[in-house]
Amino acid sequence: MPQVKPKVTLLEHTPNPERTVALAAKLCYSDATIENLQEGLDKSDINKFIERLRSFGHASPFEHASFTFGIEGVSRSLLAQITRHRIASFSVKSQRYVAANKGEDTFNYVIPEAIEALGEEQVEKFKAQMAQMHEWYTEWQTLLGGACEKSNEDARFVLPNAAETKMVVTMNARSLMNFFNLRCCNRAQWEIREVAWQMLALVLEVAPSIFGNCGASCVAGPCTEGKMSCGKMLEVRAKQKALVESISKPVEK
Ligand SMILES: Cc1cc2nc3c(=O)[nH]c(=O)nc-3n(C[C@H](O)[C@H](O)[C@H](O)COP(=O)(O)OP(=O)(O)OC[C@H]3O[C@@H](n4cnc5c(N)ncnc54)[C@H](O)[C@@H]3O)c2cc1C
């Protein structure tokens, strides 16, 4: 099936992200030395330090914890948006080294939900358009010398924004907070919003005290969208709260 859907995996993260952030805060706010910094820092101290940072708006200690995600099933349109976040590192599947077609199969692509909602006939039309572009892509590959780096790099000019890409993305917790503020918001485009909510769910599992009140900016304060506000602050807050609760809920045996 060439149709793909957004999927995020948390590949790696700083071991003990909450403790790491709390260590940085402890150094700032106590007379601890580097030698005894790690002594006597239990879970409740960690939570207190993180809460203190948050209440002071002291954000830089959150930069000490980073998270690496694998993102797949997303479009080149998403790529253009996510890479605007400069405080992040990206490695993206190459369209030069890796041909978009897989033998006879069409390249993978994302179908927007709004198009799916129009019904089967319109979805088939969209798929036929993708198949047409795949034909053009293959034609250019052949004319440019067959599937290889040199022909892929120019044949790709006829590929659509819908074409799938995959990437590895690393962000620190402070940058993620900014990312969630902007991209969990209803004003963000649906695909990057879906990716942002998946990322939030994943980091909440490993660092709930860092990300417990993160999400669209209206989760922890007023809406920042002014006249463009979706007006659904309560709904957004309830969704974020439900996510936090679903993750912190003990597993039933
Ligand atoms: C709903 C929505 C609509 C958008 N529409 C458009 C659009 O129409 N056109 C468009 O081009 N983009 C658009 N964007 C992208 C947006 O302008 C930002 O480029 C993107 O969201 C990255 O945000 P950021 O700069 O905060 O993140 P990062 O680049 O990760 O930066 C994080 C923070 O670091 C600081 N920072 C980083 N670099 C600098 C710098 N050079 N100078 C000073 N401070 C810096 C800022 O405080 C910034 O918030 C849109 C974004 C959203 C969420």
The ligand as a Gaussian input file, in Angstrom:
#p B3LYP/6-31G(d) Opt

LIG

0 1
 C        0.354000      28.235000      12.834000
 C        1.671000      28.537000      12.179000
 C        1.696000      29.199000      10.970000
 C        2.917000      29.495000      10.347000
 N        2.909000      30.139000       9.152000
 C        4.074000      30.460000       8.548000
 C        4.104000      31.151000       7.307000
 O        3.082000      31.478000       6.747000
 N        5.301000      31.431000       6.749000
 C        6.483000      31.105000       7.363000
 O        7.559000      31.399000       6.820000
 N        6.489000      30.430000       8.524000
 C        5.338000      30.108000       9.137000
 N        5.358000      29.421000      10.326000
 C        6.638000      29.002000      10.906000
 C        7.066000      29.929000      12.061000
 O        7.225000      31.266000      11.596000
 C        8.403000      29.459000      12.687000
 O        9.431000      29.541000      11.713000
 C        8.345000      28.034000      13.171000
 O        7.168000      27.796000      13.883000
 C        9.562000      27.752000      14.081000
 O        9.340000      28.373000      15.327000
 P       10.509000      29.003000      16.185000
 O       11.250000      30.034000      15.417000
 O        9.898000      29.453000      17.488000
 O       11.414000      27.715000      16.476000
 P       12.994000      27.589000      16.508000
 O       13.576000      27.948000      15.212000
 O       13.269000      26.215000      17.042000
 O       13.443000      28.688000      17.526000
 C       13.143000      28.536000      18.915000
 C       13.227000      29.889000      19.579000
 O       14.582000      30.328000      19.547000
 C       14.614000      31.731000      19.347000
 N       15.315000      31.991000      18.081000
 C       15.711000      31.084000      17.162000
 N       16.369000      31.682000      16.167000
 C       16.363000      32.993000      16.432000
 C       16.854000      34.143000      15.756000
 N       17.470000      34.064000      14.597000
 N       16.686000      35.338000      16.330000
 C       16.072000      35.461000      17.518000
 N       15.539000      34.413000      18.203000
 C       15.695000      33.205000      17.669000
 C       13.161000      32.215000      19.306000
 O       12.793000      32.589000      20.604000
 C       12.403000      30.992000      18.887000
 O       11.051000      30.978000      19.316000
 C        4.146000      29.116000      10.966000
 C        4.110000      28.452000      12.186000
 C        2.892000      28.142000      12.801000
 C        2.903000      27.405000      14.119000

